[in-house]
Amino acid sequence: MKKVFLALIQSLLNVPAFRKLVKVFFWEFNKREQKIICKKISPKKEILRGPFKGIQYASFDSAGSSLLAKILGSYEDELHETIYSILNNNYSEIIDVGCAEGYYAVGFAKKTSAKKIYAYDTDKNAIALCMQNAQLNSAADKIIPGDFCSDQTLADFKFTAKGFIFSDCEGYERTLFNNKNLQNLGTCDMIIEMHHLVYPDIKEYLQNLFSGTHHILIIPSKLKSVDDYPELASVGQEYYRDSIISERDTRQKWMFLKAKS
């Protein structure tokens, strides 16, 4: 019976609409607790560590992912080493697909020399939060918001020199990247979050697509412990548990693609 139940849950999680519903429920359930902790560790709403340290949030709100991890600076810290190297590159334009409230878009606007950051998200509230955060950090003039980034958008995009793309689009990456835009993206560096629960073969698909144009590095998720973040020592014991900074299934992986040309 247990195996049947787990198999049913797994099959449901492979349905994008159901997975999104679960994610929204989980987010709403944890929102209040996360705000309490964030107010204690960062009353000024500043990111406390990582490549975007010092960036401020306009409110204790985020879109679709963990507020606490972002304020704490533990959010996707598996990528920090790669992000630090990216900040030192002189990209002409940066495209953020699935920008949420602007953690990366505003961070890139403040920390890189790129003249324009194109921030896409189909959630209107996310775009509104992104622009609020951009305004607070004096970065609104560099960010161009958009609602939907399609494969044709990337095929037609006019890069003025070497571009960079950050993609976190909940499984849409299987459609977003294809032979239609491969040539236009041939000189771009990219980080693509791979959603294997939507497409189990997504890693192989992207490797086959980009192996001729890019050097490929797979970056895995890792388990995290509250003991690694001294900032959390000030919160109550009822919140002092590893699960408060758990962002995702540890099978999650990212692909870093560095253009060969």
C-alpha positions as CSV (number, residue, x, y, z in Angstrom):
1,M,0.0,0.0,0.0
2,K,2.8,2.4,0.9
3,K,4.5,1.7,-2.5
4,V,1.3,2.4,-4.3
5,F,0.8,5.7,-2.4
6,L,4.3,6.8,-3.1
7,A,4.0,5.9,-6.8
8,L,0.8,7.9,-6.9
9,I,2.4,11.0,-5.3
10,Q,5.3,10.7,-7.7
11,S,3.1,10.5,-10.8
12,L,1.1,13.5,-9.5
13,L,4.3,15.5,-9.0
14,N,5.1,14.9,-12.6
15,V,2.0,16.9,-13.5
16,P,3.1,20.6,-13.7
17,A,-0.2,22.0,-12.5
18,F,-0.3,19.7,-9.4
19,R,3.4,20.4,-8.6
20,K,2.7,24.1,-8.8
21,L,-0.3,23.8,-6.5
22,V,1.8,21.9,-4.0
23,K,4.5,24.5,-4.2
24,V,2.0,27.3,-3.6
25,F,0.5,25.6,-0.6
26,F,3.9,24.9,0.9
27,W,5.0,28.5,0.3
28,E,1.9,30.0,1.9
29,F,2.2,27.6,4.9
30,N,5.8,28.6,5.5
31,K,5.5,32.3,4.7
32,R,4.6,33.5,8.2
33,E,7.4,31.6,9.9
34,Q,10.0,32.8,7.4
35,K,9.0,36.4,7.9
36,I,9.4,36.1,11.7
37,I,12.9,34.7,11.3
38,C,13.9,37.2,8.7
39,K,12.8,40.1,10.8
40,K,15.1,38.8,13.6
41,I,18.2,38.1,11.6
42,S,18.0,41.0,9.1
43,P,15.6,43.8,10.3
44,K,16.9,46.0,7.4
45,K,15.9,43.4,4.9
46,E,19.5,43.0,3.6
47,I,21.0,39.8,2.1
48,L,23.5,38.7,4.7
49,R,26.1,36.7,2.7
50,G,27.0,35.5,-0.7
51,P,27.6,37.3,-4.0
52,F,24.6,39.6,-3.5
53,K,25.4,40.6,0.1
54,G,24.1,44.0,0.9
55,I,21.2,44.0,-1.6
56,Q,18.0,45.1,0.1
57,Y,14.5,43.8,-0.2
58,A,11.7,46.4,-0.2
59,S,9.5,44.0,1.9
60,F,9.7,40.6,3.5
61,D,8.2,39.0,0.4
62,S,9.5,36.7,-2.3
63,A,7.9,35.0,-5.2
64,G,7.7,31.2,-5.5
65,S,10.8,30.3,-3.4
66,S,12.3,30.7,0.1
67,L,12.5,34.2,1.5
68,L,14.7,33.1,4.4
69,A,17.3,31.4,2.2
70,K,17.6,34.5,0.1
71,I,17.9,36.9,3.1
72,L,20.3,34.5,4.8
73,G,22.3,34.1,1.6
74,S,22.1,30.3,1.6
75,Y,19.8,30.3,-1.4
76,E,21.3,28.2,-4.1
77,D,24.7,28.7,-2.5
78,E,25.9,25.7,-4.6
79,L,26.1,28.3,-7.4
80,H,28.1,30.9,-5.4
81,E,31.5,30.0,-6.8
82,T,30.1,30.1,-10.4
83,I,28.2,33.3,-9.7
84,Y,31.3,35.0,-8.4
85,S,33.1,34.2,-11.6
86,I,30.2,35.5,-13.6
87,L,30.2,38.8,-11.8
88,N,33.7,39.4,-13.1
89,N,32.8,38.9,-16.7
90,N,31.9,41.8,-18.9
91,Y,28.6,40.6,-20.3
92,S,26.8,43.0,-22.6
93,E,23.3,41.8,-21.6
94,I,21.9,39.4,-19.1
95,I,18.6,37.5,-19.4
96,D,16.9,36.2,-16.3
97,V,14.1,33.7,-17.2
98,G,11.9,33.2,-14.2
99,C,13.2,36.2,-12.3
100,A,10.7,36.0,-9.3
101,E,11.1,39.0,-7.1
102,G,14.5,39.8,-8.6
103,Y,17.1,38.0,-6.4
104,Y,19.3,37.4,-9.4
105,A,18.1,40.2,-11.7
106,V,18.7,43.0,-9.1
107,G,21.9,41.3,-7.9
108,F,23.3,41.1,-11.5
109,A,22.2,44.8,-12.1
110,K,24.1,45.9,-9.0
111,K,27.1,43.6,-9.2
112,T,28.0,43.3,-12.9
113,S,28.9,45.8,-15.6
114,A,26.0,44.6,-17.9
115,K,24.1,47.6,-19.2
116,K,20.7,45.8,-19.3
117,I,19.1,43.0,-17.4
118,Y,16.1,41.5,-19.1
119,A,13.9,40.0,-16.3
120,Y,11.1,37.7,-17.4
121,D,8.3,36.2,-15.3
122,T,4.8,35.2,-16.1
123,D,3.7,36.1,-12.5
124,K,2.7,39.8,-12.4
125,N,3.2,40.0,-8.7
126,A,6.7,38.7,-9.1
127,I,7.5,41.4,-11.7
128,A,6.0,44.0,-9.4
129,L,8.2,42.9,-6.5
130,C,11.2,42.7,-8.8
131,M,10.8,46.3,-9.8
132,Q,10.2,47.5,-6.2
133,N,13.5,45.8,-5.2
134,A,15.2,47.3,-8.2
135,Q,14.0,50.7,-7.3
136,L,15.2,50.4,-3.7
137,N,18.6,49.4,-4.9
138,S,18.9,52.1,-7.5
139,A,18.9,49.5,-10.3
140,A,15.5,50.1,-12.0
141,D,17.1,51.9,-14.9
142,K,19.1,48.7,-15.8
143,I,16.2,46.2,-15.6
144,I,13.8,45.6,-18.5
145,P,10.8,43.5,-17.2
146,G,8.9,41.1,-19.4
147,D,6.2,38.6,-18.9
148,F,7.0,35.6,-21.2
149,C,10.3,34.5,-22.7
150,S,9.8,32.0,-25.5
151,D,12.2,30.0,-27.6
152,Q,11.6,32.6,-30.4
153,T,12.5,35.4,-27.9
154,L,15.9,33.9,-27.5
155,A,16.2,33.2,-31.2
156,D,15.5,36.8,-32.1
157,F,17.3,38.5,-29.2
158,K,20.0,41.0,-30.4
159,F,23.0,40.5,-28.3
160,T,25.4,43.4,-28.8
161,A,28.4,41.3,-27.6
162,K,28.7,38.4,-25.2
163,G,25.5,37.7,-23.2
164,F,24.6,35.6,-20.2
165,I,21.4,33.7,-19.5
166,F,20.1,32.5,-16.1
167,S,17.1,30.2,-16.5
168,D,14.8,28.8,-13.7
169,C,11.5,28.2,-15.4
170,E,10.0,25.2,-13.7
171,G,10.6,22.7,-16.5
172,Y,9.9,25.0,-19.5
173,E,13.7,24.8,-20.2
174,R,12.9,21.7,-22.3
175,T,11.0,23.9,-24.7
176,L,12.9,27.1,-24.2
177,F,16.2,25.8,-25.5
178,N,16.2,24.1,-28.9
179,N,17.7,24.1,-32.3
180,K,15.7,27.2,-33.2
181,N,17.9,29.4,-31.0
182,L,21.0,27.3,-30.7
183,Q,23.0,29.5,-33.1
184,N,22.0,32.7,-31.5
185,L,23.0,31.4,-28.0
186,G,26.3,29.9,-29.3
187,T,28.4,32.7,-27.7
188,C,26.3,33.1,-24.5
189,D,27.3,31.7,-21.1
190,M,24.3,30.1,-19.3
191,I,23.1,28.6,-16.0
192,I,20.1,26.4,-16.5
193,E,18.2,24.9,-13.5
194,M,17.2,21.4,-14.6
195,H,13.8,20.2,-13.4
196,H,14.1,16.5,-13.7
197,L,10.7,15.8,-12.1
198,V,9.1,17.4,-15.2
199,Y,11.5,15.9,-17.7
200,P,13.7,13.0,-16.3
201,D,15.9,13.2,-19.4
202,I,16.5,17.0,-19.2
203,K,20.2,16.7,-18.5
204,E,20.8,14.4,-21.5
205,Y,18.7,16.6,-23.7
206,L,20.6,19.8,-22.9
207,Q,24.0,18.0,-23.1
208,N,23.1,16.8,-26.6
209,L,21.9,20.2,-27.6
210,F,24.9,22.2,-26.4
211,S,27.8,19.8,-26.5
212,G,29.1,21.3,-29.7
213,T,29.0,24.9,-28.6
214,H,29.6,24.9,-24.9
215,H,31.8,23.5,-22.1
216,I,29.4,21.8,-19.7
217,L,29.6,21.6,-15.9
218,I,26.9,19.9,-13.8
219,I,26.4,21.4,-10.3
220,P,24.5,19.3,-7.8
221,S,22.4,20.4,-4.8
222,K,23.7,19.7,-1.3
223,L,22.2,19.1,2.1
224,K,22.3,22.2,4.4
225,S,22.5,22.6,8.1
226,V,21.4,25.5,10.3
227,D,24.7,25.0,12.1
228,D,26.5,26.4,9.1
229,Y,24.8,29.7,9.5
230,P,25.6,31.5,12.8
231,E,23.1,34.2,12.0
232,L,20.4,31.7,12.9
233,A,21.7,31.4,16.5
234,S,19.6,34.4,17.5
235,V,16.2,32.8,16.5
236,G,14.2,30.7,18.9
237,Q,14.8,27.0,19.4
238,E,11.4,26.3,17.8
239,Y,12.8,27.5,14.5
240,Y,16.3,26.0,14.9
241,R,16.1,23.0,12.6
242,D,17.6,22.2,9.2
243,S,14.2,22.1,7.4
244,I,13.8,25.9,7.7
245,I,16.6,26.4,5.1
246,S,15.7,23.4,2.9
247,E,14.9,24.7,-0.5
248,R,14.4,21.7,-2.7
249,D,14.9,18.0,-3.4
250,T,18.6,17.4,-3.1
251,R,18.5,15.6,-6.5
252,Q,18.1,19.1,-8.1
253,K,21.0,20.0,-10.5
254,W,22.1,23.0,-12.5
255,M,24.0,23.1,-15.7
256,F,26.6,25.7,-16.2
257,L,27.4,26.3,-19.9
258,K,30.5,28.2,-20.9
259,A,30.6,29.1,-24.6
260,K,33.6,27.6,-26.4
261,S,33.8,30.5,-28.8
